[in-house]
Structure formats: structure tokens, C-alpha cells
Amino acid sequence: MLAALKRYPLQVNLLLCSTLLLTLARAITLPYLVIYLSTNFDLAVSRIGLLLGGALVGGSLISLYGGYLIDRMPGYRLILGFSACFVAAFIGMCLTDNLWLFFFFLLGFNFAYSVTDVVVKTAFGRLLAAGEQSRAFSIRYTLINLAYAIGPFIGAGLAQWSQKLPFMVSAALGGLFLLAFLRYGDRDMRPAAGVAPPSFLAVMGVLSRDRRLMYFTVGGAFTAVVFGQFSAYLSQYLVATGTAEYAYQVIQTILGVNAVTVICLQYLLGKRIDNAHLQRWLIVGLGLFVLGIVGFGLSRHLAHWGLAMVVFTLGEIIVIPAEYMFIDRIAPPHLRGVYYGTQNLSNLGGGAGPVLVGFALSLWAPHWVFVMLAGCIAVGAFFYVAGASRPSPRPHD
């Protein structure tokens, strides 16, 4: 991985740096937002869920417009602007005592993070050869998981000193990247050449006519139900079928296994995913998801949960980079930003996972949860295959 980083242009390494620093900032603060909102605003758990879910959904939706901006404006100014928004949002959340202002800052943080993520993926298509893109996506995803592996522990230590300290450190990490990009960023970063539709509505018309993009986004939403927030819905299942103490042990185990598996294997496996066999890789990855889900349903001991998590994580390692590579393959160069912004909408499926599992647990026997989740993978696979095999013209006007 280090050898690959040495070969990459400075701008690619800067954007990978943004992935690490901004995700670390996110991982330091987000796990403790429920506690912070409960103690500082005296909110019920149901209202906290609506607030956090609304900010996540809103940030993902408006990131579609952010992708449009990426295709229209110089990247240097956009990255600086979104990074400043990221920092300001954390500072605002730390200082405000007004719940509506807190929600506004939380929405701004999610928007800035989502759009920066689109910038990184778009830059890979513009700055790297096709043969290097799978490696770059794998490095990016490894850095994300590294940040999520260590961020919550840092946040826990900081919160023992002060509940506002995680927000301050998260803002500082965003500021560190902002200063680095201000100093070393390419001021000549420009959108790809090409004749693009002049308005946002015209771009939406182009997107709606690309059935492959629509199929892949819908397929991504169904699979995100399964892997987007697996720790949340597995916690619901474990609490419903056992004790809170056992649920805590299992969740600790599977989160650790997930992080270690991704960090150790993501780059080694991800760099082998190529454009020539994307559909085959996707089918293998989705099959591993199903095997992992079956393993969860059959698990009775911590070792079983850990083994099932390894299989599940291998599916995650394959599917996520393959999704990004497919979008890059079908996106016209001058519309990469908005294509990635559209694909980001599949993240909305992650928010639906705990909701669907909650309904399933209230209506059926607990084991039917895993049947429902396997069904989501099957539906997602149908849309993936339909999108990968459907011929679709690349729009340029």
C-alpha cells in the first residue's frame, strides 16, 4: 500500500488524507451523539433517532447537488469551502444550546462529509489510470475502517474529560486538512472538459435516462440495508433474543473482527478487482453477504459470530470498491461528480436497516430477520445484474 501511495500524484494523496482525517473526526464524535443529546438537550431516544436520521438523510440528498457543483466549479475552492463547512459545523455543535441550531450544524456536517467523499471518488477517475483505480478505492476504504477502528476509543477518552472535547478535536482534525490543502492543493483543479447540461434540472434529466445508474443505485440501497448499520440491527436482534450483557459481548467481538479483517485484507483483495470482471466480483461479494447472514442466524457462541463476521466482511470488501468502479465506468467524464452523488443516495438504505429489523422483530419470530436480510441481498443482486448487463448510451448533452 505504501508503494502505491508513493506512485500517486500529490493531489490523490491529499484527498486520501482527507478521507482519513475527516472520517476520524466523524468516528470520534458520532458514537457519542446519542449520549450528548440525551444529557444536554434531555431528548427521548425516539426523538434522538429522528434527529440523527433526518440529518443523515438530508445530508445524503443534498450531496446530489454537491456532486453537480463538483462538475461545474474549480475543485480547489469547493474543497476548501466544504472543509470549512465541516469545521464550522463541529464548532457550532459544540457551542450551541439551541436544538434547531444543533440540527442545522449536524445537517451541514453530513452534507460537507458526503460531498467531500464524492470529490475523492471523482478525483480518482480524473487523476488515475483505470488500472490504478481499484487500488485507490481499496486504500480509501482501508483508511475509513482504520479511522472507525480507533476513533471511538479516542472519543471515549476525550469524553471523560469533557463532553464537548470530542467536538473540538473533530473540528481541529478538519482544520488540519483545511490548512494542508490550502498549502499544497492544486489551485488549477478544474472540471473535466466536455459540453454538459447547463442547469441542475437538465442534469437530473440526463441521470434519469441512464437506467444503469438507476438500477445500480436501487441495488446499492437494498444491499446497504444489510451492511450499512449491521451493528445496530444485530444489537436489536441480540437484545430481543438474549441478555443485554451477551449482546454487548457479541457487538464488541464482531466490530473488532470487522475492523481487523478490513484493515488486513481490504487492500490485498481490493486491488485485484478489475473492470473486466466487475459483475463476477459483485456476485461473489453478494454471495458472501448471504453466507455471513446465514452464519449470524445460526450463531450460538462468540466464535461462531466472529467467523460469520469474517465471511460477511469479505463480501463488504468486494462489493463496495466494485460499486465505485462501476459508477466510474459508466459516468461521462464531465458528470462524474453528480453520478457519484447519485450513487451516494444508496446510503439511505443503511438508515432503513434498523427500522425494518425493528418491524420484523415485532411481527415475526426472530430468525425471520435474517431471511428478510437475505431477501434484500437477493433483490439488490437482481438490480446490480440488470444494471451491469443493460446497454445504455453515455449521455453528453
Stockholm file with secondary structure:
# STOCKHOLM 1.0

chainA/1-397         MLAALKRYPLQVNLLLCSTLLLTLARAITLPYLVIYLSTNFDLAVSRIGLLLGGALVGGSLISLYGGYLIDRMPGYRLILGFSACFVAAFIGMCLTDNLWLFFFFLLGFNFAYSVTDVVVKTAFGRLLAAGEQSRAFSIRYTLINLAYAIGPFIGAGLAQWSQKLPFMVSAALGGLFLLAFLRYGDRDMRPAAGVAPPSFLAVMGVLSRDRRLMYFTVGGAFTAVVFGQFSAYLSQYLVATGTAEYAYQVIQTILGVNAVTVICLQYLLGKRIDNAHLQRWLIVGLGLFVLGIVGFGLSRHLAHWGLAMVVFTLGEIIVIPAEYMFIDRIAPPHLRGVYYGTQNLSNLGGGAGPVLVGFALSLWAPHWVFVMLAGCIAVGAFFYVAGASRPSPRPHD
#=GR chainA/1-397 SS CHHHHHHSCHHHHHHHHHHHHHHHHHHHHGGGHHHHHHHHHCCCHHHHHHHHHHHHHHHHHHHHHHHHHHTTSCHHHHHHHHHHHHHHHHHHHHHCCCHHHHHHHHHHHHHHHHHHHHHHHHHHHHHSCHHHHHHHHHHHHHHHHHHHHHHHHHHHHHHHHCTTHHHHHHHHHHHHHHHHHHHHSCTTCCCCSSCCCSSHHHHHHHHHHCHHHHHHHHHHHHHHHHHTTHHHHHHHHHHHHSCHHHHHHHHHHHHHHHHHHHHHHHHHHHTTCCGGGHHHHHHHHHHHHHHHHHHHHHCCSHHHHHHHHHHHHHHHHHHHHHHHHHHHHHSCGGGHHHHHHHHGGGGHHHHHHHHHHHHHHHHSCTTHHHHHHHHHHHHHHHHHHHHHHSCCCCCCC
#=GC SS_cons         CHHHHHHSCHHHHHHHHHHHHHHHHHHHHGGGHHHHHHHHHCCCHHHHHHHHHHHHHHHHHHHHHHHHHHTTSCHHHHHHHHHHHHHHHHHHHHHCCCHHHHHHHHHHHHHHHHHHHHHHHHHHHHHSCHHHHHHHHHHHHHHHHHHHHHHHHHHHHHHHHCTTHHHHHHHHHHHHHHHHHHHHSCTTCCCCSSCCCSSHHHHHHHHHHCHHHHHHHHHHHHHHHHHTTHHHHHHHHHHHHSCHHHHHHHHHHHHHHHHHHHHHHHHHHHTTCCGGGHHHHHHHHHHHHHHHHHHHHHCCSHHHHHHHHHHHHHHHHHHHHHHHHHHHHHSCGGGHHHHHHHHGGGGHHHHHHHHHHHHHHHHSCTTHHHHHHHHHHHHHHHHHHHHHHSCCCCCCC
//
